[in-house]
Amino acid sequence: MAGRKRVLICYHDRCFDGASSAAFFTRWYRTRFDSGAELVYRGLVHRAGELFEEGIFSGDENVIVDFKYSSSPRLTWWFDHHQSAFLSEPDAEHFRHDTSGRKFYDPEFRSCTKLISHIAETRFGVRLPDLDDLVYWADLIDGAQYPDSKTAVEMKDPATQITLVIEGTRDREFAPWLIPQLATVPLGEIAALPRIRSEFDRLYAQHLKWMEIIRARGELENGVLYFDVADQNLEGFNKFIPYYLFPESVYTVSISRSPERIKIAVGSSPWNPGAKPANLASICERFGGGGHAKVAAISLAPGNIDAARQAARKIVQELRTVYA
């Protein structure tokens, strides 16, 4: 179609909330603004160095959901809920002076999908009730609101099964295929699709192996669990496994590695009644990372394993001595 608008939607890759945010925005945009636009999806991951490649914002409109802010004049829409949403103070200042009415930030929301649904309804008058289940599960998963670790780890619900595939697949075309499905198809039907089922079965077998590796390598002391699985060269293990295997843990610190980065993940148990005064995002910000108060991470270049282990051990020591 001549003159068809091209909308680029950048989303937090390998993340259920990231994909759900892109899906909700997709439906909202088609409902409220342009039903015939060409929507293109691009996943973004936290990594060492520049997060936004030059020329990335190539659409007629450019959108970021569930990811850090960019001060590019080509950015049209932005939504995020992470404490560490800005790469620099100038970026934060740029956001504060924005007058477009299309850039939104609220770290009080547990999920970006919930934030976008709230903005769509309260600011633009768009209510999409058939996506209520998607919003509910994005909020539950990203906010770690599972009733117990068994629900999170045993993955009996369609949303948790889809999450495993999102986080574990290496197929770069998977999420761009999935996002339009999430925008229009119930989660139970999506989870039953052959493309999901075959990948879930493969990844669930790997999930069970991860449980044995983490069980063997976990070092629990003063409520803080530490494990290093960088030698596995896989990043996508279920972040609730540690609390399922070590229910007495309050915090976890782990190192994993993928071809793109080394990741130091720092989290706190949603089910342990112990006090959690530490702001994990603030701790990780000191090492160039960020996230939320209760779950955060640091990304380093793939070859920086010694620096990663040194940083992880410092965080472990701090949590074991100050917040135990």
C-alpha positions as CSV (number, residue, x, y, z in Angstrom):
1,M,0.0,0.0,0.0
2,A,1.5,3.3,-1.1
3,G,2.2,5.7,1.8
4,R,1.7,3.0,4.4
5,K,3.1,4.1,7.8
6,R,6.0,2.1,9.2
7,V,6.0,1.8,13.0
8,L,9.1,0.3,14.7
9,I,8.4,-1.1,18.1
10,C,11.5,-1.8,20.2
11,Y,10.8,-4.0,23.3
12,H,12.8,-5.7,26.1
13,D,13.8,-9.0,24.4
14,R,13.6,-12.4,26.1
15,C,11.0,-11.1,28.6
16,F,7.3,-11.9,28.9
17,D,6.6,-8.3,30.0
18,G,8.6,-6.9,27.1
19,A,6.7,-9.0,24.6
20,S,3.4,-8.3,26.3
21,S,4.1,-4.6,26.3
22,A,4.7,-4.7,22.6
23,A,1.6,-6.7,22.0
24,F,-0.6,-4.4,24.1
25,F,0.8,-1.3,22.3
26,T,0.2,-3.1,19.0
27,R,-3.5,-3.5,19.7
28,W,-3.8,0.0,21.1
29,Y,-2.1,1.6,18.2
30,R,-4.2,-0.3,15.6
31,T,-7.4,0.5,17.5
32,R,-6.7,4.2,18.2
33,F,-4.3,5.5,15.6
34,D,-3.7,3.5,12.4
35,S,-5.2,0.1,11.7
36,G,-3.3,-0.2,8.5
37,A,0.2,0.7,9.6
38,E,3.1,-1.7,9.1
39,L,4.3,-2.7,12.6
40,V,7.9,-4.0,12.8
41,Y,9.4,-5.5,16.0
42,R,12.9,-5.3,17.3
43,G,14.1,-6.9,20.6
44,L,16.6,-5.0,22.8
45,V,18.9,-6.5,25.4
46,H,20.9,-5.0,28.2
47,R,24.6,-5.3,27.3
48,A,27.9,-3.6,27.9
49,G,28.5,-0.5,25.8
50,E,26.0,1.3,23.5
51,L,22.4,0.0,23.8
52,F,21.0,1.8,20.8
53,E,22.8,1.3,17.5
54,E,23.1,4.3,15.2
55,G,20.2,4.4,12.8
56,I,18.1,2.1,14.9
57,F,15.1,4.3,14.8
58,S,14.2,3.8,11.2
59,G,10.4,3.9,11.4
60,D,8.0,6.7,10.5
61,E,7.2,6.4,14.2
62,N,9.6,4.7,16.7
63,V,8.5,3.1,20.0
64,I,10.4,1.8,23.0
65,V,8.5,-0.3,25.6
66,D,9.9,-1.8,28.8
67,F,13.5,-0.6,28.1
68,K,15.7,2.3,28.8
69,Y,15.1,5.8,27.5
70,S,16.7,7.3,24.4
71,S,17.0,11.1,23.8
72,S,16.9,10.6,20.1
73,P,14.7,13.1,18.3
74,R,13.3,10.2,16.3
75,L,11.8,8.5,19.3
76,T,8.0,8.9,19.2
77,W,6.7,6.8,22.1
78,W,8.4,5.5,25.3
79,F,7.1,3.5,28.2
80,D,9.1,2.1,31.2
81,H,8.8,1.2,34.8
82,H,12.4,0.3,35.9
83,Q,14.1,2.4,38.6
84,S,17.2,2.5,36.3
85,A,15.3,3.8,33.2
86,F,17.9,6.4,32.2
87,L,21.4,5.8,31.0
88,S,22.5,9.3,32.2
89,E,21.3,12.4,34.0
90,P,21.1,14.3,30.6
91,D,18.7,11.6,29.4
92,A,16.6,12.0,32.5
93,E,16.6,15.7,32.0
94,H,15.6,15.3,28.4
95,F,12.6,13.2,29.4
96,R,11.5,15.7,32.1
97,H,11.4,18.4,29.4
98,D,9.5,16.3,26.9
99,T,6.2,17.9,25.7
100,S,5.0,15.3,23.3
101,G,2.6,13.7,25.7
102,R,3.7,10.3,24.4
103,K,6.5,9.3,26.8
104,F,5.6,7.8,30.1
105,Y,7.6,6.6,33.1
106,D,6.3,5.3,36.4
107,P,8.5,2.9,38.6
108,E,5.5,2.3,40.9
109,F,4.1,-0.1,38.3
110,R,5.2,-3.8,38.6
111,S,5.0,-4.3,34.8
112,C,5.3,-2.1,31.8
113,T,2.2,-3.9,30.2
114,K,0.1,-2.7,33.1
115,L,1.5,0.8,32.8
116,I,0.7,0.9,29.0
117,S,-2.8,-0.4,29.6
118,H,-3.4,2.3,32.3
119,I,-2.1,5.1,30.0
120,A,-4.2,3.8,27.1
121,E,-7.4,3.9,29.2
122,T,-6.9,7.0,31.4
123,R,-5.1,9.3,28.9
124,F,-6.5,8.1,25.5
125,G,-9.8,6.4,26.4
126,V,-8.9,3.0,25.0
127,R,-10.0,0.0,27.0
128,L,-9.1,-3.5,25.6
129,P,-10.9,-6.0,28.0
130,D,-10.0,-9.1,25.9
131,L,-6.3,-8.4,26.9
132,D,-7.1,-8.3,30.7
133,D,-5.6,-11.8,31.0
134,L,-2.4,-10.8,29.3
135,V,-2.1,-7.7,31.5
136,Y,-2.8,-9.8,34.6
137,W,0.0,-12.4,33.8
138,A,2.5,-9.8,32.7
139,D,2.0,-8.0,36.1
140,L,2.2,-11.2,38.0
141,I,5.3,-12.5,36.2
142,D,7.3,-9.3,36.0
143,G,6.3,-8.4,39.6
144,A,7.1,-11.9,40.9
145,Q,3.6,-12.1,42.4
146,Y,3.4,-15.9,42.1
147,P,1.6,-17.4,45.2
148,D,4.6,-19.8,45.7
149,S,7.8,-21.0,44.0
150,K,6.1,-24.2,42.9
151,T,3.8,-22.2,40.6
152,A,6.7,-20.3,39.1
153,V,9.0,-23.3,38.6
154,E,6.7,-26.1,37.7
155,M,5.0,-24.1,34.9
156,K,1.5,-25.5,34.7
157,D,-0.1,-22.2,33.5
158,P,0.0,-21.2,29.8
159,A,1.6,-17.9,30.6
160,T,4.5,-19.5,32.5
161,Q,5.0,-22.0,29.6
162,I,5.2,-19.1,27.1
163,T,7.6,-17.3,29.4
164,L,10.0,-20.2,29.3
165,V,10.1,-20.2,25.5
166,I,10.5,-16.4,25.4
167,E,13.4,-16.5,27.8
168,G,15.1,-19.6,26.4
169,T,14.7,-19.7,22.6
170,R,17.6,-18.7,20.4
171,D,15.3,-18.2,17.4
172,R,15.5,-14.5,16.6
173,E,12.2,-14.6,14.6
174,F,10.2,-16.1,17.5
175,A,9.3,-12.9,19.5
176,P,8.3,-10.9,16.3
177,W,6.1,-13.8,15.4
178,L,4.7,-14.2,19.0
179,I,3.9,-10.5,19.7
180,P,1.0,-10.2,17.2
181,Q,-0.4,-13.5,18.6
182,L,-0.3,-12.1,22.1
183,A,-2.2,-9.1,20.8
184,T,-5.1,-11.1,19.5
185,V,-5.2,-14.7,20.7
186,P,-5.9,-16.1,24.3
187,L,-2.8,-17.3,26.2
188,G,-4.2,-20.9,26.4
189,E,-4.5,-21.1,22.6
190,I,-1.0,-19.7,22.1
191,A,0.6,-22.1,24.5
192,A,-1.0,-25.0,22.6
193,L,0.4,-23.9,19.2
194,P,2.9,-26.5,17.8
195,R,5.6,-23.9,17.5
196,I,5.3,-23.2,21.3
197,R,4.8,-26.8,22.4
198,S,7.8,-28.2,20.6
199,E,10.1,-25.5,21.9
200,F,8.6,-25.7,25.4
201,D,9.2,-29.4,25.6
202,R,12.9,-28.9,24.6
203,L,13.4,-26.1,27.0
204,Y,11.6,-27.7,29.9
205,A,14.0,-30.6,29.7
206,Q,16.9,-28.1,29.9
207,H,15.0,-26.4,32.8
208,L,15.2,-29.7,34.7
209,K,19.0,-29.9,34.0
210,W,19.4,-26.3,35.2
211,M,17.7,-27.3,38.5
212,E,20.3,-30.0,39.1
213,I,23.2,-27.6,38.2
214,I,22.0,-24.9,40.5
215,R,21.3,-27.4,43.3
216,A,24.9,-28.6,43.0
217,R,26.6,-25.2,42.7
218,G,24.6,-23.1,45.1
219,E,26.5,-21.6,48.0
220,L,24.1,-20.5,50.7
221,E,25.3,-18.4,53.6
222,N,23.6,-15.8,55.8
223,G,20.5,-16.0,53.6
224,V,22.4,-15.2,50.4
225,L,22.7,-17.8,47.7
226,Y,25.5,-17.5,45.1
227,F,26.2,-19.7,42.1
228,D,28.3,-19.4,38.9
229,V,27.0,-21.1,35.7
230,A,29.0,-19.0,33.2
231,D,30.6,-22.2,31.8
232,Q,27.2,-23.4,30.6
233,N,27.1,-20.6,28.0
234,L,23.4,-20.3,28.4
235,E,21.6,-17.4,30.1
236,G,17.9,-18.3,30.2
237,F,17.3,-20.2,33.4
238,N,14.2,-19.6,35.4
239,K,15.1,-17.0,38.0
240,F,12.8,-18.7,40.7
241,I,14.7,-22.0,40.7
242,P,17.0,-20.8,43.5
243,Y,14.1,-20.1,45.8
244,Y,12.4,-23.4,44.9
245,L,15.6,-25.4,45.7
246,F,16.8,-23.2,48.6
247,P,13.6,-21.8,50.2
248,E,15.6,-20.3,53.1
249,S,17.4,-18.0,50.8
250,V,16.6,-14.3,51.0
251,Y,18.8,-13.1,48.2
252,T,20.5,-14.7,45.2
253,V,23.5,-13.6,43.1
254,S,24.4,-15.5,40.0
255,I,26.7,-15.3,37.0
256,S,25.7,-16.6,33.6
257,R,27.1,-16.1,30.1
258,S,25.6,-16.0,26.6
259,P,27.2,-15.0,23.3
260,E,26.1,-11.4,23.8
261,R,27.1,-10.8,27.4
262,I,27.9,-11.9,30.9
263,K,25.0,-11.3,33.2
264,I,25.2,-10.9,37.0
265,A,21.6,-11.4,38.3
266,V,20.7,-10.2,41.7
267,G,17.3,-11.0,43.2
268,S,15.3,-11.4,46.4
269,S,12.8,-14.1,47.3
270,P,9.1,-13.0,47.0
271,W,8.2,-15.8,49.5
272,N,10.9,-15.5,52.3
273,P,9.5,-13.5,55.2
274,G,12.9,-12.2,56.1
275,A,13.4,-8.4,55.8
276,K,14.7,-7.1,52.5
277,P,16.0,-3.6,53.1
278,A,18.5,-3.7,50.2
279,N,17.7,-1.8,47.1
280,L,19.2,-4.2,44.5
281,A,18.9,-1.7,41.6
282,S,21.0,0.8,43.5
283,I,23.6,-1.8,44.3
284,C,23.8,-2.9,40.7
285,E,23.9,0.7,39.4
286,R,27.3,1.0,41.2
287,F,28.6,-1.6,38.7
288,G,26.9,-0.2,35.6
289,G,23.7,-2.2,35.9
290,G,20.2,-1.5,37.3
291,G,16.6,-2.8,37.4
292,H,14.2,-2.8,40.3
293,A,14.6,-2.6,44.1
294,K,13.9,-6.3,44.4
295,V,15.5,-7.7,41.2
296,A,18.3,-6.2,39.2
297,A,21.2,-7.2,36.9
298,I,24.6,-6.1,35.5
299,S,25.7,-6.8,31.9
300,L,29.4,-7.1,31.0
301,A,31.2,-8.0,27.7
302,P,31.3,-11.8,27.1
303,G,35.1,-11.9,27.8
304,N,35.0,-10.0,31.1
305,I,34.5,-13.1,33.3
306,D,37.1,-12.1,35.9
307,A,35.6,-8.7,36.4
308,A,32.1,-10.2,36.6
309,R,33.2,-12.7,39.3
310,Q,34.9,-9.9,41.3
311,A,31.8,-7.7,41.1
312,A,29.5,-10.6,42.0
313,R,31.6,-11.6,45.0
314,K,31.6,-7.9,46.3
315,I,27.8,-7.9,46.0
316,V,27.5,-11.3,47.8
317,Q,29.8,-10.1,50.6
318,E,27.8,-6.9,51.0
319,L,24.4,-8.7,51.1
320,R,25.8,-11.3,53.6
321,T,27.3,-8.7,56.0
322,V,25.0,-5.7,55.8
323,Y,21.6,-7.1,54.9
324,A,21.7,-10.6,56.4
